[in-house]
Each structure stands twice: as structure tokens, then as C-alpha cells.
Amino acid sequence: MTIVGKIWLIYMILMRLLVILFGAYPVYEDELAALVCDSEQPGCSSMCYDAFITVSQVRFWFFEFVSVLIPIAVFVICILHSMVDLQHSGREISPSCCTSFFL
């Protein structure tokens, strides 16, 4: 993975998060408030909203962001754990090993 690829990956993750937080959330945050329910029972508006729109756009985009981010985070944690194990065992980490991900 080249340095351009690493920078692009970080840039894309940050841009997705910024679009969700500052673009989508303010637009879609009051979509439940505009819904009028026929009865005055507690929770009726949320049940009607869930029946009308099963998945909110912001929740879907946040789920997509997390589902993309989790495999990357697990990979980086595994690499860091392997590097720490190699350092504690006294073996030298070769340049061709997993350190090239972080260079």
C-alpha cells in the first residue's frame, strides 16, 4: 500500500464521517417531529414512524460507515498486536513484515 493509498483511505473515512455529522444529521434530525399521530398514546409517533420509514437515512449511513470502519480497525489492531508480540519475544521486526503498513 503506497503512502497515497494510506492518505486516501484516511481522507475517505474522515469525509464520510463529516458528511454524516454535518450534512445528513441536520437535514434529517427532525423527521420524526413532523409526523402527526392519530392517537395520543405514548410511543405512538415512534411506532407510526417505524412503520412508515423502517430505516432512517442517517442511521443507515452511520451503519454503513461503521461497517466499513470495523474491518480496517480490526486489521490495524491485529498488526499492532503482532508487532508488540515480536518486540516482546526479542525477535527483530523485518522491514518486509507488517511495518510497511504504517510507513
ChimeraX attribute file (.defattr): number of C-alpha atoms within 10 A of each C-alpha:
attribute: neighborCount
match mode: 1-to-1
recipient: residues
	/A:1	9
	/A:2	10
	/A:3	12
	/A:4	8
	/A:5	10
	/A:6	14
	/A:7	10
	/A:8	12
	/A:9	13
	/A:10	10
	/A:11	12
	/A:12	12
	/A:13	14
	/A:14	12
	/A:15	12
	/A:16	15
	/A:17	16
	/A:18	12
	/A:19	12
	/A:20	18
	/A:21	13
	/A:22	10
	/A:23	13
	/A:24	16
	/A:25	15
	/A:26	11
	/A:27	10
	/A:28	12
	/A:29	12
	/A:30	10
	/A:31	10
	/A:32	15
	/A:33	10
	/A:34	9
	/A:35	12
	/A:36	12
	/A:37	14
	/A:38	8
	/A:39	9
	/A:40	9
	/A:41	8
	/A:42	8
	/A:43	11
	/A:44	14
	/A:45	19
	/A:46	14
	/A:47	13
	/A:48	16
	/A:49	20
	/A:50	13
	/A:51	10
	/A:52	10
	/A:53	11
	/A:54	10
	/A:55	11
	/A:56	15
	/A:57	15
	/A:58	18
	/A:59	13
	/A:60	11
	/A:61	16
	/A:62	18
	/A:63	12
	/A:64	12
	/A:65	15
	/A:66	13
	/A:67	11
	/A:68	12
	/A:69	12
	/A:70	11
	/A:71	11
	/A:72	12
	/A:73	11
	/A:74	11
	/A:75	11
	/A:76	15
	/A:77	12
	/A:78	13
	/A:79	17
	/A:80	15
	/A:81	12
	/A:82	16
	/A:83	17
	/A:84	12
	/A:85	12
	/A:86	13
	/A:87	12
	/A:88	10
	/A:89	8
	/A:90	8
	/A:91	10
	/A:92	10
	/A:93	14
	/A:94	9
	/A:95	9
	/A:96	7
	/A:97	11
	/A:98	16
	/A:99	14
	/A:100	12
	/A:101	12
	/A:102	11
	/A:103	10
